[in-house]
Amino acid sequence: MLNDTTNNYLKACEAWRLKFLDMDKPQLLEKLPEIKQERSYLTLKLFDRKFGIDTETGNIVTYEDFQPAEVISQLNIYTFLWFSSPQASFKDKWVPFRELRGASPFTMAFENHVLAPLALTFSGQTEKLSQAYQTLGGTNLSHSDAGGLVNAFDCMPIKFLFWDGDDEFPAQANILYDESAIDFIHVESTVSIAIEGIQRLAAAAEIDIRGPLYKM
């Protein structure tokens, strides 16, 4: 039986599916050049995984096998298509979540349910984390013990920073966004973007997620 939270997310996906059907598809292709028209699908990549949005039904599938996308991926894609501004552009000005416009009310929850699980999950696993960035098509960064830059969407790169723990201090982590992120997606969706990134990195590293990561 589905719990209320799962039901709410499924209802949200259905609402977004219907909104997508009314979107101007040529306008989407114009404002987001990373989106491609392939057969009856609009395709794009999210953390190096290719997805297709059926232009006739609005359903989102993983393009390699045409299976329904996970709820978190659906919500991230729908909100990206809806909220992205035609004037959005990469600024190369990196800030932590709390400095994104409108993010301050969610900062404590982000630290407790995103950054803390990121640190716990990869504690003692710096080599696996470094390799996971590359598996997702990203690059390693020299700052922090295991830093990496990975594209969420092609226009939305994310920096993951990780410092491993020792006998005195626990592992710590941070996530940096380009300041333009909230021009491409709603500020609350930057949280689910981070969650999906952690899930994909853990899967690439073949390790279980530890800590109270938000579930969607």
N, C-alpha and C positions, 0 to 999 in steps of 0.2 A: 504494500500500500504506500502511495506517495505521501510524504509529509506536507504540511502546509507551505513550508518554505519552497520545496520543490515545485509544488503546484503553482505558487506565485511566479516562479521563474518561467515555468512553462506557459503560463498565461501571458507573461510579458513577451515571450518569444512570439506567441500567436498575434499579439497586438502589433508588434514590430513587423511581422510578416505582412500583415494587412497594410501597414503604412508603406512598406517597400513597394507594394503593387501600385501605389499611387505616385511614387516618385518618378521624376522625369529622368529616364535612363540615359539619353544623350547628354543631359546636363551632368549626371554623375560621372560619365566618362570624361567629360571636359574638365571638371574641377578636380578629379582624382585620376591622373594619367596612369597610375599603377594598376588600375582596374582594366581588364581586357574583356572583350566580347568573344566568347568561344562557344560556337553553336548557340544553344538557347540559354547559356549561362553567362553571367558576369563573374569573372574569376579574379582572385587576389590572393596574396599570401599573408598569413598571420603566424609569426614565429616560424617562418620558413616552411609552413605547411600550406599547401594550395587548397583553397576552398572555391566552391561554385555556388552562386546564388541563381536559382532557376527564375528567369525573367517572367515565366508564365504562372508559377505558383508562389514564388517568394521563398521557397524552402532552401535552406543552406545545407550543402553536402561537402564531405571531404572529396576532393576531385579525383584522387587516385583510385577510389573504390565506390564513389557515389553513395556512401552511407551517410545517414543523418549526422550532422556535426553535433558535438557536445553543446550543451546549453550555454556554457560560458563563452564558447567561440561564437555561437549565434548572436548572443547579446553584444559582444564586442564588435562584431561586424556590422550588425544593424545600427548600433549607435554611432559607429564611425561613419557610415554612409549618411546618416541623418544629420549629425551635428557638424561635420567638417565644413569649414567656411571656404568659399572660393578664393578668399584672400589669404588663407593660411600658407605659411612658408617656414621652412626650417631656419632657426635663428642662431644655432650653435652657441646657445647660452644655457648652461646646464644648472638645474636647481633640484633640490630634494622636494619630495611630495609636499611638505608643509608650505613651501614657497610658491606653489602653483596658485593662481587666482581662484579663490573660492574653496580651497582645500582645508583651511584651518579648522573647521568644525570636525573634520574626519581624521585629524592628525594622530590623536592618541590611539584610535582604533587601528589606523594603518600601522603604527609602530608595534602594537601588540599582536595583531592578527595577520600581518604581512611581513614586516621586517624581522620580528622575533622568530617566526617559523623558518624564514630564509636562513637565518644564522644557525638555528638548531639543526636544520636539515643537512647543511653542508659542513657542520663542525667535524674536523678531522678528515675532510674529503676535498681538500683544495685541488688535488690533481684531477679528480673526477669532474669537479666543477669547471676547471679550466678547459678540459676536453669537451664538456657539454656545450660551452659557448660555440665552439667550432662545429659541433654536430648540428647546431641550429643555424649555421651559416654566419655566425658572428666572429668577432675578433677578440683576442685577449688584450687587456689593458695592464700597463705596468704599475699603476697605483693600486694599492691594497694587495693583500696576499693572493687573491684570485679575483681579479676584476675582468669584466667582459662587456662588450658592446654588442647588442643583439637588436635586430629590427623586429619590433612588434609588427606594425605595418611598414611598408617600405619608406613611407614618409614620417614614421614615428620610431626613431631609434631609442633604445633604453640602455642605460648603463647600470649594471649590477656591480656593487662593490662588496667585498667580503674579506674580513680579517679573522683568521682562525684564533681559537682560544688557547690558553695554556693553563698552568696550575693556578695562576692568580686571577686571570680574567676570562670570562666566557667569550665565545665567538660573537662577532658583531657584523652587521650588514647594513647596507643602505642602497637605495635605488634613486637614480637621478634621471630626470626627464629634461628634454629640451623645453625651454619656456613656451614654445609653440604648441605643445601637446594639447592644451585645452582649446586651441583653435581648430584642432582636428577631431576632438571627441569631448564629450561631457566630462567634467572633472571627476564625478563619481565613477565613471568608466575607466579612469586611469588606475583605479584600485583593482578592478577586475582584469585589466590588462596585466598588472603586476602579478596577480594571482595566477593567471594562465601562464605567464612567463616562468614562475617558480615551478608550476606543475610540469611544464615541458622540459625545464632544466633537470628536474629530479628524474623524469622518465629517461632522458638522454643519458644521465649518469647511472641509471639503474639502481637508484636508492629510494627508500621510502621517505615520504614527507613526515617531518616531526614538528610538533607544536600545533597551536590552534589556528592553522590557516583557514581563512574563510572558505566555506564550502558553497558551491553553486551548482 
